[in-house]
Amino acid sequence: MTRRSFVLPIALLLLAAACATAPKPPPPPPRDVIVLLPDDQGKTGAIVVSSAGVERRLDLPGQTVTVESGAPPGLPTVLSGQEVDAIAGPALAALPKPPSRFILYFEHDSVILTPESKVFLKNVLETIRDRVPVDISVVGHTDTLGEKEYNYALSLKRAKAVAAILLGNGVDPSVLDITSHGKDNPLVPTGDQVREPRNRRVEITAR
């Protein structure tokens, strides 16, 4: 009799504990938050988010939409800059810096920079010092006036002249890549044998 009075309360206690433990709720369905961000040039394109037969177009910077598995996407909204930073800030901070691109212009049939480009060169050097790039491409160009072989040699001289300036300001020669396009890749498309000052240039890309 004593043994039964001892076992019964334990059984009741276990039963009560089982009844008090609620089943775990099912996990929420997978959810994606899509945010449209400008590119490194500040331009924003457009994307279409499609789910469950419903499409939502995003074409504004900071515009976002939420999509749950198997459900149509919600209505797009536009986030504030602070909200964008909270969502995408850590991922953006982990990305490498976008390339820095510069254009220096030259006098006609010369390796001498225009006065404006001589002034702008200071900004180029400051940016390169700040970002410590691992690769710098220096590409020479000409306008379409003159023969192809001559222009190739001239644009190569221009690229080498700019590379010499970079080297003289502490750039590691191992990160420099010097090439020449001659008149084959104009910035401003023209016919052949056309003078165009904006095509007499060197393009610098620092990555």
C-alpha positions in Angstrom: 0.0 0.0 0.0 2.8 2.4 0.8 4.5 1.6 -2.5 1.3 2.5 -4.5 0.8 5.8 -2.7 4.4 6.7 -3.7 4.2 5.7 -7.4 0.9 7.4 -8.2 2.0 11.0 -7.5 5.0 10.6 -9.7 2.8 9.3 -12.6 0.5 12.3 -12.2 3.5 14.7 -12.1 4.8 13.2 -15.4 1.4 13.5 -17.0 1.0 17.1 -15.9 4.5 17.9 -17.2 3.7 16.3 -20.6 0.5 18.4 -20.8 2.3 21.6 -20.0 4.9 21.3 -22.8 3.3 22.9 -25.8 4.4 21.7 -29.3 7.0 23.9 -31.1 5.4 26.1 -33.7 6.5 25.4 -37.3 9.4 27.5 -38.6 8.3 30.5 -40.7 8.6 30.1 -44.4 11.8 31.3 -46.0 11.7 35.0 -46.8 13.9 37.1 -49.1 14.3 40.8 -48.8 15.4 42.3 -52.2 16.7 45.9 -52.2 17.7 47.8 -55.4 20.9 49.8 -55.0 22.7 52.2 -57.3 25.9 51.0 -59.0 29.4 52.5 -58.3 28.6 55.2 -60.8 25.4 56.2 -58.9 23.1 54.8 -61.6 20.1 52.6 -60.8 18.7 50.1 -63.3 15.6 48.1 -62.9 14.7 44.5 -61.9 11.5 42.4 -62.0 10.8 40.2 -59.0 8.5 37.3 -59.8 6.9 34.7 -57.5 3.6 32.7 -57.6 2.7 34.3 -60.9 2.9 37.9 -59.7 5.6 40.3 -60.8 6.9 43.5 -59.1 9.1 46.0 -60.8 11.8 47.8 -58.8 13.3 50.8 -60.5 14.1 53.3 -57.8 17.2 53.5 -55.5 16.4 51.9 -52.2 13.2 50.3 -53.4 12.6 46.9 -51.8 10.2 44.0 -51.9 9.8 41.0 -49.6 9.1 37.5 -51.0 8.1 34.4 -49.0 8.5 31.0 -50.4 5.5 30.0 -52.6 3.8 33.4 -52.1 3.5 36.4 -54.4 5.9 39.3 -53.6 4.6 42.1 -51.5 4.1 45.6 -52.6 7.4 47.6 -53.3 8.4 50.3 -50.8 11.3 52.7 -50.7 13.7 52.5 -47.8 15.4 55.5 -46.2 19.2 55.6 -46.4 19.4 54.5 -42.7 17.2 51.5 -43.4 19.3 50.5 -46.5 22.4 50.7 -44.4 20.9 48.5 -41.7 20.0 45.8 -44.3 22.8 46.0 -46.8 25.5 47.9 -45.0 27.6 44.9 -43.7 27.5 43.2 -47.1 28.4 46.4 -48.9 31.3 47.1 -46.5 32.7 43.7 -47.2 32.8 44.3 -51.0 36.0 45.5 -52.6 36.1 49.1 -53.6 34.8 49.7 -57.2 37.4 50.6 -59.7 38.4 54.3 -59.9 38.5 55.6 -63.5 40.2 58.7 -64.9 40.7 60.3 -68.3 43.6 62.6 -69.1 43.6 64.5 -72.4 46.5 65.5 -74.6 47.4 68.3 -77.0 47.2 67.5 -80.7 49.9 65.1 -82.0 51.7 65.3 -78.7 52.5 63.6 -75.4 51.8 66.8 -73.5 48.8 67.0 -71.3 46.2 69.7 -71.7 46.3 72.4 -69.0 43.0 71.1 -67.5 44.4 67.5 -67.3 47.6 68.7 -65.6 45.4 70.2 -62.9 43.2 67.1 -62.7 46.3 64.8 -62.4 46.6 65.8 -58.7 43.2 64.2 -58.0 44.3 61.1 -59.8 47.5 60.8 -57.7 45.6 61.4 -54.5 43.0 58.8 -55.2 45.7 56.2 -56.1 47.6 56.9 -52.9 44.5 56.6 -50.8 43.2 53.3 -52.2 46.6 51.5 -52.7 45.4 49.6 -55.8 46.7 46.2 -56.7 46.2 46.8 -60.5 46.4 49.9 -62.6 45.8 49.9 -66.3 47.0 52.8 -68.4 45.6 52.8 -71.9 46.6 55.3 -74.6 44.3 56.6 -77.4 44.3 59.0 -80.3 41.7 60.5 -82.5 41.3 59.2 -86.1 43.5 61.7 -87.8 46.6 60.0 -89.3 47.7 56.5 -90.1 46.9 53.6 -87.9 50.5 52.6 -87.2 51.5 56.1 -86.3 48.5 56.6 -84.0 49.3 53.3 -82.3 52.8 54.4 -81.5 51.6 57.9 -80.4 49.0 56.5 -78.0 51.6 54.1 -76.6 53.9 57.1 -75.9 51.1 58.8 -74.2 50.4 55.8 -72.0 54.1 55.5 -71.1 54.3 59.2 -70.3 51.4 58.9 -67.8 52.9 55.7 -66.4 56.2 57.6 -65.8 54.3 60.2 -63.8 52.7 57.5 -61.7 56.0 55.8 -61.1 57.6 59.1 -60.2 54.9 59.5 -57.5 55.5 56.2 -55.8 53.3 53.7 -57.7 54.7 50.2 -57.7 55.8 49.3 -61.2 54.5 45.7 -60.7 50.9 46.9 -60.6 51.1 48.8 -63.9 49.7 47.5 -67.1 50.4 49.8 -70.1 48.6 49.3 -73.4 47.8 51.2 -76.6 44.6 51.3 -78.6 45.7 53.9 -81.2 42.6 55.2 -83.0 40.6 52.0 -82.8 38.6 52.7 -79.6 37.4 56.4 -79.7 35.6 57.8 -76.8 33.6 60.0 -79.2 32.8 58.0 -82.4 33.8 59.8 -85.6 34.7 59.0 -89.1 38.2 58.4 -90.2 40.7 61.4 -90.4 38.7 63.5 -87.9 40.2 65.7 -85.3 38.5 65.1 -81.9 40.2 66.4 -78.8 38.2 64.1 -76.5 39.7 61.1 -78.3 43.3 62.2 -77.6 43.5 60.7 -74.2 44.9 58.2 -71.7 42.4 56.2 -69.6 43.5 55.1 -66.1 41.7 52.4 -64.1 42.8 51.7 -60.6 41.5 48.5 -58.9 
